[in-house]
Amino acid sequence: MWSVLHWLSCEADAMRVAVPITLTKDERRELQKFARGRSTPARLVLRAKIVLRAFIWTAKASDILAQVSRAKAALSDKSPSV
């Protein structure tokens, strides 16, 4: 029991960094087909959904970062000189 708790605490300490995902239109279309497939094995459906959600999250995160960068630049341009 202790070894499991120790392993969990070590895993919690190690920070995992998500790798940006890039998909072509064909790859995205194929993953969407797998994710919606009625006769597709459940494991493949789940993996396709995970990859698609990670791709969408990565795209949203980069959009958010770009917006924040633009906002910071605009604020620094308008800051009063002292």
N, C-alpha and C positions, 0 to 999 in steps of 0.2 A: 504494500500500500504506500509506503513512504517513497519508494522509487517512482511511482506514478505521480505523486504530488511534486516531487523534486523535478521530474521531467516537465510537468506543466508549468512550474515556476520558471524554469530555464527557458521554455518556449515563450513565455510571456515577456521575459527580459529581452529576448532577441527581437529586434524590430525588423519586420519584413517590408521591403520596398517593392511596390508594384512596378513591373516593367511595362512601359507604354506599348500598347497593342496597335498595330496597323493592319488593316484588312483591305484587300481589293474589293471592288464591287462584286466580283464573282464569288470570292470567298465568303463575303457577308451574305450573299444570296443563298449559297449552299448551307451555311450555318442556320439561316432562318428556315430553310426547308427541313433540316434535321430537327430543329427545335419544335416545329409544328407537326412533324410526321406522326401519324397514328400507328404506323407499323414499324417505326424506328425503335430500336432497343432503348429502354429507359435510360441506361447509362449514357448513351450517345446524346439523347435529348437533353439530359441534365448538363453534360459538358458543353454542348452547343449553347445552351442558355447562359451558362457561366461566362463563356468567352464573349458572347454578344453583350452581356451586361457590363463586363469589364471594358470592352471597346467603347460602349456608350459613355461610361463613367470617365474614361480617359479623355474622350472628346470634350465632354462637358467641363472637365477639370482644366483642360488647356484653354477653353473659351473663357472660363472664369479668371484664370491667371492673366490672360491677355487683357481682359477688362480692368482688372485691378492694376496692372502695369500702366494702362492708359490713364486711369483715374489718378494714380500717383504722379504721373508726369504732368497732368493738367493741374493738379494741386500745387506742385512745386513751381510751375510757371506762374501761378497766380499768388504765390506767397509774398507778403509785403517785405520789402527790404528794410532792414533796421540799421 
